[in-house]
Amino acid sequence: MGKDLSGTTFSTEDRVHYRQKVRRCLDVLALMLDRRGRCGPAFDSDSRRTGLEIELNLMDADGEPAMRNAEVLADLADPAFQTELGRFNLELNARPRLISGDGFADYEDDLLESLGRAADRAAKSDATIVLIGSLPTLTPDHLVLANLSANDRYRALNDQIAGARGEQFSVDIRGVERLQTANDSIAPEAACTSVQFHLQVPPERFAAQWNAAQAVAAIQVAIGANSPYLHGRQLWAETRIALFEQATDTRPDELKAQGVRPRVWFGERWITSVFDLFEENVRYFPPLLPIIDDEDPVAVLERGGVPHLGELRLHNGTVYRWNRPVYDVMDGRPHLRVENRVLPAGPTVVDMLANAAFYFGLTHRLASEERPVWSRLAFPVAEDNFHVAARRGIEATILWPGTGESAVTDLVRDTLLPKADEGLAMFGVDRRHRDRLLGIIDGRCRTGRNGATWQAEAVWSAEHHRNLSRSAALHDMLLRYSVHQQTNEPVHTWPID
């Protein structure tokens, strides 16, 4: 995706060659997984490194989206910050690290320092950085093709997705209120800003870790929801889920009726190997960006080298699983990661790290159980849980093995927080960091307040106590949200008025 794509057109021959190369890469990956430890390159199975990617928004002094990411990035000149889809978006990639000992404190110091530096540079462009799932002051006029970032890969991706769709992308979200809209580009996806957690996993443990991540995705979304507004309407607690699923759907109605899989995908089954996911990607999804590398992965493997599998990795990056498999090469060794993509950015750095601690600890503990949760939870139920949680947020009731229908807050406090604590202890996380970060999750559950509920309550208060219009209330809420965010105090402690 880093190649210059300006003026690129893809021929039928390109697509045929690319499809063949992707399948060749898939065959090589199968050989690597089958031969590991006997011959060929050994996967890095020793490290349990983690990573964080955070998507950011830029707003101006009035709370309007600020289309200035190119200016801010030029002033920053920091490779940790990159463009994202919209001109009002940035992405911050934290340095990967272990979370044992004081790892979470290191993350916090690093993120606060990086964001503080970025905020200083953004201020020079009359902009402020905001960590939020969807910028609530966005309107349809902001989410247009002209406001894609000045990066050829985004335009190429838009052209391919829009071409595959063959008609406008329609969005119909029914929540507290209803939104119906349509767009001729993927620009609305820029309204979906997330935090992504990466965990390096040995090949033999990958299936258990991915299955655990799928099982708890609903819990994560419910307690971490932070995207209740889009285009002035109050929709789902985590509207970002519905928007992302609909705004990049390449399937017209006829293909949906035929059961063609969506590219933004929860999946359809528990897995037994990481290979299951890559094989599904190749079998179900046509290529979008048929860009071909010079590498012959078979020849590289036969020489005892480490193939980069560029085509397979690029294709994998255009299938938007909520928990995505990642193959990568670092320091000459291949490794696998689970990329968890379900959560919105914000509200604060410490809130995001609390979400990370809960996720890393809980999935690690569940993946080690002798009778795993996914053996007692039907996959369609896990998917239903996910969408119920996105719709209802911290007020959701979901199905969970051993408890039946449970309020998410009760399930977390009574059952899952102790498991998350045990999982973090297995990672070697210091007790004071476990207590602090998991205490934030407990605080949200006790108060029934997360980012989504704080936003909704603040807007309701502005509308009913100060007689502001919806638009004025959203701008007022966002400006106050930004002020609270700078304190790095967890959102469940923020005052409403």
C-alpha positions in Angstrom: 0.0 0.0 0.0 3.0 2.3 0.3 3.7 2.3 -3.5 3.0 5.3 -5.7 -0.4 4.6 -7.2 -0.9 7.9 -9.0 -2.5 7.2 -12.4 -2.7 3.5 -11.8 -5.2 1.4 -13.7 -5.6 -2.3 -13.3 -6.1 -4.6 -16.2 -7.8 -8.0 -16.4 -4.3 -9.5 -16.7 -3.2 -7.7 -13.5 -6.2 -9.2 -11.6 -5.6 -12.7 -12.9 -1.8 -12.5 -12.1 -2.5 -11.1 -8.6 -5.1 -13.8 -7.8 -2.5 -16.4 -8.8 0.1 -14.7 -6.7 -2.1 -14.5 -3.6 -2.8 -18.2 -3.9 0.9 -18.9 -4.2 1.5 -16.9 -1.0 -1.3 -18.8 0.7 0.4 -22.1 -0.2 3.7 -20.8 1.1 2.1 -19.7 4.4 0.6 -23.2 4.7 4.1 -24.7 4.3 5.5 -22.4 6.9 2.9 -23.2 9.4 3.3 -27.0 8.7 7.1 -27.0 8.8 7.8 -24.6 11.6 10.5 -25.8 14.0 11.6 -28.5 11.6 12.9 -26.7 8.5 12.3 -23.3 7.0 12.0 -20.1 9.0 10.8 -20.4 12.6 8.0 -18.1 13.7 8.8 -15.8 16.6 7.0 -17.6 19.4 8.9 -16.2 22.3 7.7 -12.6 22.5 4.2 -11.5 23.6 4.6 -7.9 22.3 1.6 -5.7 22.1 0.9 -2.6 19.9 -1.6 0.2 19.8 -2.8 2.3 16.8 -5.0 5.3 17.5 -6.9 7.2 14.9 -7.4 10.9 15.7 -9.7 13.7 14.6 -8.8 17.4 14.0 -11.3 20.1 14.9 -11.2 23.9 14.8 -12.0 26.4 17.6 -15.7 26.1 16.9 -15.8 22.3 17.0 -16.0 21.9 13.3 -13.8 19.3 11.5 -10.5 20.8 10.5 -9.3 19.5 7.1 -5.6 20.1 7.8 -3.9 16.8 8.4 -1.3 17.5 5.7 -0.2 20.7 7.4 0.0 19.1 10.8 1.9 16.1 9.6 4.4 18.3 7.7 5.0 20.3 10.9 5.3 17.1 13.0 7.7 15.3 10.8 7.3 12.2 13.0 7.0 8.8 11.4 4.8 7.6 14.3 2.1 9.8 12.9 0.5 9.1 9.5 -2.4 10.1 7.4 -5.8 8.4 7.7 -8.7 8.3 5.3 -10.1 11.8 5.8 -8.3 15.1 5.8 -9.5 15.7 9.4 -7.9 12.3 10.5 -4.4 11.3 11.7 -3.1 8.0 13.0 -0.6 7.5 15.8 1.3 4.2 16.0 2.8 3.6 19.4 6.1 1.7 19.7 5.3 -2.1 20.3 6.3 -3.3 23.7 5.6 -5.9 26.4 3.0 -5.1 29.0 4.8 -7.0 31.8 5.9 -4.9 34.8 5.4 -1.2 34.1 4.5 -1.7 30.4 1.2 0.1 30.7 2.8 3.1 32.4 5.3 3.2 29.6 2.5 3.3 27.1 0.8 6.1 29.0 3.9 8.2 29.2 4.7 7.6 25.5 1.1 8.4 24.3 0.7 11.5 26.4 4.0 12.8 25.2 3.3 12.1 21.5 -0.2 13.5 21.7 1.0 16.6 23.5 3.6 17.2 20.8 1.0 16.7 18.1 -1.4 19.0 19.9 1.3 21.8 19.9 1.8 21.4 16.1 -1.9 21.2 15.4 -2.4 24.5 17.3 -0.1 26.1 14.8 -2.6 25.1 12.1 -5.5 26.4 14.3 -6.6 22.8 15.1 -7.2 20.6 18.1 -6.7 16.9 18.4 -9.8 14.9 19.6 -9.9 11.2 20.6 -13.5 10.2 19.8 -15.2 7.4 17.9 -17.1 9.7 15.5 -16.7 13.4 15.4 -20.3 14.5 16.3 -20.2 17.7 14.3 -19.6 16.0 11.0 -22.2 16.6 8.3 -22.7 14.9 4.9 -21.0 17.9 3.3 -17.8 17.0 5.1 -17.8 13.4 4.1 -17.2 13.7 0.4 -14.6 12.5 -2.1 -12.8 15.9 -2.1 -12.0 15.5 1.6 -10.1 12.2 1.3 -6.5 12.6 2.4 -4.0 13.6 -0.3 -2.7 10.0 -0.7 -3.0 8.1 -3.9 -3.7 4.8 -2.1 -6.9 6.2 -0.6 -8.2 7.3 -4.0 -7.2 4.0 -5.5 -9.0 2.1 -2.8 -12.1 4.3 -3.2 -12.1 3.7 -6.9 -12.0 0.0 -6.5 -14.6 -0.3 -3.8 -16.9 2.1 -5.5 -16.4 0.2 -8.8 -17.2 -3.1 -7.1 -20.3 -1.6 -5.6 -21.5 -0.2 -8.9 -24.0 2.2 -7.3 -24.2 4.6 -4.3 -23.4 3.4 -0.8 -26.6 3.5 1.2 -26.7 3.9 5.0 -29.8 3.2 7.1 -29.1 3.2 10.8 -32.0 2.8 13.2 -31.2 3.6 16.8 -32.6 6.1 19.3 -33.3 8.1 16.1 -33.0 7.1 12.4 -30.5 8.1 9.8 -30.9 7.4 6.1 -28.2 8.7 3.7 -26.3 7.8 0.6 -22.8 8.6 -0.8 -20.9 7.9 -4.0 -17.5 7.3 -2.2 -16.1 5.7 0.9 -15.5 9.1 2.5 -18.1 8.3 5.3 -15.7 5.7 6.6 -13.5 8.6 7.8 -16.1 9.2 10.5 -15.1 5.9 12.1 -12.0 6.5 14.2 -10.8 3.6 16.3 -8.1 2.3 18.6 -6.6 -1.0 17.5 -4.8 -3.4 19.8 -2.2 -5.8 18.5 -1.0 -9.0 20.3 1.7 -11.2 19.0 0.7 -14.8 19.3 2.5 -18.1 18.6 1.0 -20.0 15.6 -0.2 -22.9 17.9 -2.0 -20.4 20.1 -3.5 -18.2 17.5 -6.9 -19.9 17.1 -7.5 -19.8 20.8 -6.6 -16.2 21.0 -8.7 -15.2 18.0 -11.7 -17.2 19.2 -11.4 -15.5 22.6 -11.2 -12.1 21.0 -14.4 -12.8 19.0 -16.2 -14.0 22.1 -15.5 -10.8 24.1 -15.9 -8.3 21.2 -19.5 -7.6 22.4 -18.3 -6.9 26.0 -15.5 -4.6 24.7 -18.0 -2.6 22.6 -20.6 -2.3 25.3 -18.3 -0.9 28.0 -16.1 1.1 25.6 -18.8 2.7 23.3 -18.0 6.3 22.4 -19.9 7.1 19.1 -23.6 7.9 19.7 -24.0 10.7 17.1 -23.7 10.9 13.4 -25.0 13.7 11.2 -26.8 15.3 14.1 -28.8 12.1 15.0 -28.5 10.0 18.1 -28.2 6.4 16.8 -26.4 3.5 18.4 -24.1 3.7 21.4 -21.3 2.7 19.0 -22.7 4.0 15.7 -19.2 3.5 14.2 -19.9 -0.3 13.9 -23.0 0.2 11.8 -21.5 3.0 9.7 -18.4 1.1 8.9 -20.3 -2.1 8.0 -22.7 -0.1 5.6 -20.5 2.6 4.2 -18.0 0.3 2.6 -20.3 -2.5 1.6 -19.4 -3.6 -1.9 -22.5 -5.7 -2.3 -25.6 -4.5 -4.0 -28.9 -6.0 -2.7 -28.8 -8.9 -5.2 -25.4 -10.2 -3.8 -26.6 -9.7 -0.3 -29.6 -11.9 -1.1 -27.2 -14.6 -2.5 -25.3 -14.7 0.8 -22.1 -13.0 -0.5 -19.9 -12.1 2.5 -19.4 -8.4 3.4 -15.9 -7.0 3.5 -16.5 -5.6 6.9 -17.0 -8.9 8.6 -17.5 -10.5 12.0 -16.9 -13.9 10.5 -19.0 -17.0 10.6 -17.3 -19.7 12.6 -14.8 -20.5 15.3 -11.4 -21.4 13.9 -8.8 -24.1 14.5 -5.8 -22.4 12.8 -4.8 -18.9 11.6 -4.8 -20.5 8.1 -8.6 -20.7 8.3 -8.8 -16.9 8.2 -6.4 -16.3 5.4 -7.9 -19.1 3.3 -11.4 -17.6 3.8 -10.1 -14.2 2.7 -8.8 -15.7 -0.5 -11.8 -17.9 -1.2 -14.5 -15.4 -0.5 -13.2 -12.0 -1.5 -12.1 -10.8 -4.9 -9.0 -8.6 -5.0 -9.4 -4.8 -4.7 -5.8 -3.6 -5.3 -4.0 -6.1 -7.5 -0.5 -4.7 -6.9 2.2 -7.3 -7.5 5.5 -7.6 -5.7 8.7 -8.9 -7.4 9.2 -11.5 -4.7 8.8 -15.2 -5.5 7.7 -16.6 -2.1 8.4 -20.2 -3.1 12.0 -19.4 -4.1 12.6 -17.4 -1.0 11.3 -20.2 1.2 13.4 -22.8 -0.7 16.5 -20.7 -0.1 15.8 -20.7 3.6 14.7 -17.1 3.6 11.7 -15.4 5.1 9.0 -14.5 2.5 7.2 -11.3 3.0 4.0 -12.6 1.2 3.2 -9.1 0.0 0.1 -9.9 -2.0 -1.5 -12.0 0.7 -0.9 -9.3 3.3 -2.3 -6.6 1.0 -5.4 -8.6 0.3 -5.8 -9.3 4.0 -5.7 -5.6 4.6 -8.8 -5.1 2.3 -10.9 -7.5 4.3 -12.1 -5.6 7.3 -12.5 -8.2 10.0 -13.3 -6.9 13.5 -10.5 -9.2 14.7 -8.0 -9.4 11.9 -5.1 -11.9 11.5 -1.7 -10.3 10.7 1.4 -11.9 9.2 4.5 -9.8 9.5 8.2 -10.0 9.5 10.4 -8.2 12.1 14.1 -8.4 12.4 14.2 -11.2 9.9 11.7 -13.4 11.7 8.0 -14.0 10.8 5.3 -13.6 13.4 1.6 -13.6 13.8 -0.7 -11.1 15.5 -4.3 -10.7 16.4 -5.4 -7.1 15.5 -8.4 -6.1 17.6 -10.4 -3.4 15.8 -13.7 -3.2 17.6 -13.2 -0.2 19.8 -13.5 3.6 19.2 -10.8 6.0 20.0 -11.0 7.9 23.4 -12.3 9.3 25.5 -8.8 9.7 27.2 -5.5 7.9 27.0 -6.1 6.3 30.4 -9.6 5.1 29.2 -8.0 3.5 26.1 -5.4 1.8 28.2 -8.0 0.5 30.6 -9.8 -1.0 27.6 -6.5 -2.5 26.5 -5.8 -4.0 29.9 -9.2 -5.5 30.0 -8.9 -6.9 26.5 -5.4 -8.3 26.8 -6.0 -9.8 30.3 -9.4 -11.3 29.6 -8.6 -12.9 26.2 -5.3 -14.3 27.6 -7.2 -15.9 30.5 -10.1 -17.2 28.3 -7.7 -18.6 25.7 -6.0 -20.7 28.4 -9.1 -22.3 29.8 -9.5 -26.1 29.5 -13.1 -25.7 28.5 -13.0 -22.6 26.4 -16.0 -20.2 26.3 -16.3 -20.6 22.5 -17.1 -24.3 23.0 -20.2 -23.3 24.9 -21.2 -20.2 22.8 -22.7 -20.6 19.4 -20.9 -18.3 16.9 -24.1 -16.7 15.7 -24.9 -15.8 19.3 -21.4 -14.1 19.6 -22.2 -12.1 16.5 -25.7 -11.2 17.8 -24.2 -10.1 21.1 -21.8 -7.9 19.2 -24.5 -5.9 17.4 -26.7 -5.7 20.5 -23.8 -4.3 22.4 -23.0 -1.8 19.7 -26.7 -0.7 19.7 -27.3 -0.5 23.4 -23.8 0.1 24.8 -23.3 -0.2 28.5 -27.0 -0.9 29.0 -26.9 -4.0 26.8 -28.0 -7.5 27.9 -26.3 -10.3 26.2 -26.1 -14.1 26.3 -23.1 -15.6 28.0 -22.3 -19.3 28.9 -23.1 -20.2 32.5 -25.1 -17.0 33.1 -27.7 -16.9 30.3 -29.0 -13.4 29.6 -26.9 -11.0 31.6 -26.6 -7.3 32.0 -23.1 -6.5 30.6 -22.3 -4.5 33.7 -23.1 -7.4 36.1 -21.3 -9.9 33.9 -18.2 -7.8 33.8 -18.1 -7.0 37.5 -19.1 -10.5 38.8 -17.3 -12.7 36.3 -15.0 -11.1 33.7 -13.0 -8.5 35.7 -11.5 -11.3 37.9 -10.6 -13.2 34.8 -9.0 -10.2 33.3 -7.0 -9.6 36.4 -5.7 -13.2 36.3 -4.8 -12.8 32.7 -2.8 -9.7 33.3 -1.0 -11.4 36.2 -0.1 -14.2 33.7 1.5 -11.5 31.5 3.4 -10.2 34.6 1.7 -6.8 34.8 2.4 -5.1 38.1 -0.4 -5.2 40.6 -0.8 -1.4 40.9 -1.3 -1.0 37.1 -3.8 -3.9 37.1 -5.8 -2.3 40.0 -5.8 1.2 38.5 -6.8 0.2 34.9 -9.3 -2.5 35.7 -10.7 -0.2 38.4 -11.6 2.2 35.6 -13.6 -0.6 33.9 -15.3 -1.3 37.2 -16.0 2.4 37.7 -17.8 2.5 34.3 -19.9 -0.5 35.2 -20.8 0.9 38.7 -21.9 4.3 37.3 -23.3 3.1 34.1 -21.3 5.7 32.3 -18.9 5.5 29.4 -18.1 7.9 26.5 -21.4 7.3 24.7 -23.6 7.9 27.8 -21.6 11.0 28.8 -22.0 12.5 25.3 -25.8 11.7 25.2 -26.4 13.1 28.7 -24.4 16.2 27.9 -26.3 16.9 24.7 -29.7 16.2 26.4 -28.7 18.6 29.2 -27.7 21.4 26.8 -31.0 20.9 24.8 -33.4 20.7 27.8 -31.7 22.9 30.4 -30.2 25.6 28.2 -32.6 25.3 25.2 -29.9 24.8 22.7 -30.6 23.4 19.2 -29.3 19.9 18.5 -26.5 21.4 16.4 -25.5 23.9 19.0 -25.7 21.2 21.7 -23.4 18.9 19.8 -20.8 21.7 19.3 -21.1 22.6 23.0 -20.7 19.0 24.1 -17.7 18.4 21.8 -15.8 21.5 23.1 -16.4 20.5 26.7 -15.4 16.9 25.8 -12.1 18.2 24.5 -11.4 20.1 27.7 -12.1 17.0 29.9 -10.0 14.9 27.6 -6.9 17.0 28.3 -7.1 16.1 32.0 -6.7 12.4 31.3 -9.3 11.6 34.0 -11.5 8.6 33.1 -14.8 9.5 31.5 -17.0 8.0 34.2 -15.7 10.7 36.5 -16.5 13.7 34.2 -19.3 16.1 35.3 -22.2 16.6 32.9 -22.7 20.3 33.4 
